[in-house]
Amino acid sequence: MAPRPVYLTSDVHLGAISEENDSAFLSWLEEAGARAETILLNGDLFDYWFEYGSVIPQGYTRALGALAAVVDGGVDVHLIGGNHDWWGGRYLEEEVGLRLHHDPVDLQLAGRTIHAAHGDGLGPGDLGYKALRAVIRSRPFRWCYRWLHPDLGGFVARQASSTHLRGAPTARSLALASRLEEWARGMLNARQEVDLVVLGHTHVPALIECAPNRFYLNCGDWVYHRTFAILEEGAPPSLLSWSHDGVATPFTAR
């Protein structure tokens, strides 16, 4: 029996995308769950996720149930924390069954050594965000934030999010995409054992062969592109888009 493929995607931003894109993602998840051996969700699955001791953020019931069903079906599902949902914890791991990664990780998937990271805070520049990230991921900040009423915490997060304003890539996002591509090339040069660097965050899909059979992959997003990737043993990665009626086609920029 041929090995089953690996499905990868990122930046779904559940809770901030249209109902149409939300439904499209759930249909993709059902398809991936039926076909894949492993699913890698490379950050910002949720537009906001903060894990309280006994409260779950509203609006994700169908997605959480679908993810749990995929895991129960025998598929490994990895979630890397992004800048919107790094604050996952025991609920996602123990009740939903996800393999949660708070830091960049090396994975052996489809016969490749993969270095996966969401992408925020990588590369030069963006010092203001890097300082903010260090604060909001710190143990004291998380302790204090947990004492906010969940409605207030959710309101603060929604006010801080600009996902609903995202559309076609802007000059700023293209510049960020260029910096992350340069960072990925540096990673491939520095670590010859890595075959594939997988990032997200930019909302700019990319699949670039940086050296023979060694690639940089950015899975794009579900806010505008609805893109994902498939890895199969013995074949180069493929970058595809998912239509609203559940058809996967090779990705082409809009």
ChimeraX attribute file (.defattr): number of C-alpha atoms within 10 A of each C-alpha:
attribute: neighborCount
match mode: 1-to-1
recipient: residues
	/A:1	3
	/A:2	6
	/A:3	11
	/A:4	15
	/A:5	18
	/A:6	23
	/A:7	24
	/A:8	24
	/A:9	27
	/A:10	32
	/A:11	28
	/A:12	27
	/A:13	22
	/A:14	22
	/A:15	20
	/A:16	20
	/A:17	19
	/A:18	15
	/A:19	11
	/A:20	10
	/A:21	21
	/A:22	22
	/A:23	17
	/A:24	20
	/A:25	22
	/A:26	16
	/A:27	19
	/A:28	21
	/A:29	19
	/A:30	15
	/A:31	14
	/A:32	20
	/A:33	24
	/A:34	14
	/A:35	15
	/A:36	23
	/A:37	18
	/A:38	23
	/A:39	25
	/A:40	21
	/A:41	26
	/A:42	29
	/A:43	31
	/A:44	26
	/A:45	25
	/A:46	25
	/A:47	23
	/A:48	24
	/A:49	25
	/A:50	22
	/A:51	20
	/A:52	21
	/A:53	10
	/A:54	6
	/A:55	10
	/A:56	14
	/A:57	17
	/A:58	12
	/A:59	12
	/A:60	14
	/A:61	11
	/A:62	12
	/A:63	18
	/A:64	15
	/A:65	12
	/A:66	18
	/A:67	22
	/A:68	18
	/A:69	16
	/A:70	25
	/A:71	19
	/A:72	13
	/A:73	11
	/A:74	13
	/A:75	22
	/A:76	19
	/A:77	24
	/A:78	20
	/A:79	26
	/A:80	25
	/A:81	24
	/A:82	29
	/A:83	21
	/A:84	19
	/A:85	20
	/A:86	25
	/A:87	17
	/A:88	19
	/A:89	17
	/A:90	14
	/A:91	16
	/A:92	17
	/A:93	14
	/A:94	10
	/A:95	10
	/A:96	19
	/A:97	21
	/A:98	25
	/A:99	15
	/A:100	18
	/A:101	19
	/A:102	17
	/A:103	13
	/A:104	16
	/A:105	12
	/A:106	14
	/A:107	14
	/A:108	11
	/A:109	17
	/A:110	20
	/A:111	13
	/A:112	17
	/A:113	17
	/A:114	20
	/A:115	22
	/A:116	24
	/A:117	23
	/A:118	28
	/A:119	23
	/A:120	19
	/A:121	18
	/A:122	15
	/A:123	15
	/A:124	9
	/A:125	11
	/A:126	12
	/A:127	10
	/A:128	9
	/A:129	12
	/A:130	13
	/A:131	11
	/A:132	11
	/A:133	14
	/A:134	12
	/A:135	13
	/A:136	15
	/A:137	13
	/A:138	11
	/A:139	11
	/A:140	10
	/A:141	12
	/A:142	16
	/A:143	11
	/A:144	9
	/A:145	16
	/A:146	14
	/A:147	10
	/A:148	12
	/A:149	11
	/A:150	18
	/A:151	11
	/A:152	11
	/A:153	16
	/A:154	17
	/A:155	11
	/A:156	11
	/A:157	16
	/A:158	16
	/A:159	8
	/A:160	9
	/A:161	13
	/A:162	11
	/A:163	15
	/A:164	14
	/A:165	9
	/A:166	12
	/A:167	11
	/A:168	14
	/A:169	17
	/A:170	12
	/A:171	9
	/A:172	10
	/A:173	15
	/A:174	14
	/A:175	13
	/A:176	22
	/A:177	23
	/A:178	14
	/A:179	16
	/A:180	24
	/A:181	22
	/A:182	14
	/A:183	18
	/A:184	25
	/A:185	20
	/A:186	12
	/A:187	16
	/A:188	21
	/A:189	13
	/A:190	10
	/A:191	11
	/A:192	10
	/A:193	13
	/A:194	19
	/A:195	21
	/A:196	25
	/A:197	22
	/A:198	25
	/A:199	29
	/A:200	28
	/A:201	27
	/A:202	25
	/A:203	29
	/A:204	22
	/A:205	27
	/A:206	22
	/A:207	18
	/A:208	14
	/A:209	15
	/A:210	16
	/A:211	12
	/A:212	7
	/A:213	12
	/A:214	21
	/A:215	23
	/A:216	27
	/A:217	25
	/A:218	33
	/A:219	31
	/A:220	29
	/A:221	24
	/A:222	25
	/A:223	23
	/A:224	18
	/A:225	25
	/A:226	27
	/A:227	31
	/A:228	26
	/A:229	23
	/A:230	20
	/A:231	21
	/A:232	19
	/A:233	15
	/A:234	10
	/A:235	11
	/A:236	13
	/A:237	22
	/A:238	15
	/A:239	24
	/A:240	21
	/A:241	23
	/A:242	21
	/A:243	17
	/A:244	16
	/A:245	10
	/A:246	15
	/A:247	12
	/A:248	16
	/A:249	12
	/A:250	12
	/A:251	19
	/A:252	11
	/A:253	9
	/A:254	7
